[in-house]
Amino acid sequence: MESVKQSKVDRYWIRSMEFGRKYCGCHQMPERSFFLGDYQFPLCARCTGIGAGHLLGIAAAAAFRADLPYKVLLATLPLAADGTLQYLTKYESNNRRRFGTGLLYGFAVMSAIIHTGRLPGKLWRKKRTRFGRPS
């Protein structure tokens, strides 16, 4: 039996696939994933979009220092609609749509988390101002 020598890229890809399955809970179906050459992304198109949306939400919060209101959670609806339609009907989404709905969802959820995390500081500053103390 001939031993197969793995390259660094192959070992990294295997570890990435294991990480995606174990820690992200992604199904990693090949027909619902992007590929870079012969290598499948460790996350499906939708999970890749969600991760990218999380990063975009963090970057937007840092760059603009503005809180988005909870209305941003309406951006989660396209993912819910697309997933529900696929589950209940014969409709089959494509990877671009899965990525796009995942991106919106990830951005909305991360924006809501950041908004919630900033609330205690806002309330504390508001309370100090109300009682005549300097802010």
ChimeraX attribute file (.defattr): number of C-alpha atoms within 10 A of each C-alpha:
attribute: neighborCount
match mode: 1-to-1
recipient: residues
	/A:1	3
	/A:2	4
	/A:3	5
	/A:4	6
	/A:5	7
	/A:6	9
	/A:7	9
	/A:8	9
	/A:9	10
	/A:10	12
	/A:11	11
	/A:12	12
	/A:13	16
	/A:14	14
	/A:15	13
	/A:16	16
	/A:17	17
	/A:18	13
	/A:19	15
	/A:20	19
	/A:21	15
	/A:22	11
	/A:23	8
	/A:24	13
	/A:25	11
	/A:26	18
	/A:27	15
	/A:28	19
	/A:29	13
	/A:30	14
	/A:31	12
	/A:32	20
	/A:33	21
	/A:34	21
	/A:35	14
	/A:36	7
	/A:37	6
	/A:38	6
	/A:39	12
	/A:40	19
	/A:41	19
	/A:42	26
	/A:43	26
	/A:44	24
	/A:45	29
	/A:46	27
	/A:47	25
	/A:48	22
	/A:49	25
	/A:50	27
	/A:51	21
	/A:52	20
	/A:53	25
	/A:54	22
	/A:55	16
	/A:56	19
	/A:57	24
	/A:58	16
	/A:59	13
	/A:60	16
	/A:61	17
	/A:62	10
	/A:63	9
	/A:64	8
	/A:65	9
	/A:66	12
	/A:67	15
	/A:68	16
	/A:69	12
	/A:70	14
	/A:71	9
	/A:72	16
	/A:73	18
	/A:74	12
	/A:75	18
	/A:76	18
	/A:77	13
	/A:78	17
	/A:79	22
	/A:80	13
	/A:81	12
	/A:82	16
	/A:83	17
	/A:84	12
	/A:85	14
	/A:86	12
	/A:87	11
	/A:88	8
	/A:89	8
	/A:90	8
	/A:91	12
	/A:92	11
	/A:93	13
	/A:94	13
	/A:95	17
	/A:96	14
	/A:97	16
	/A:98	23
	/A:99	25
	/A:100	20
	/A:101	27
	/A:102	27
	/A:103	27
	/A:104	25
	/A:105	29
	/A:106	28
	/A:107	28
	/A:108	26
	/A:109	21
	/A:110	22
	/A:111	26
	/A:112	20
	/A:113	14
	/A:114	17
	/A:115	17
	/A:116	13
	/A:117	11
	/A:118	12
	/A:119	12
	/A:120	11
	/A:121	10
	/A:122	10
	/A:123	11
	/A:124	12
	/A:125	14
	/A:126	12
	/A:127	13
	/A:128	12
	/A:129	12
	/A:130	11
	/A:131	8
	/A:132	8
	/A:133	9
	/A:134	8
	/A:135	10
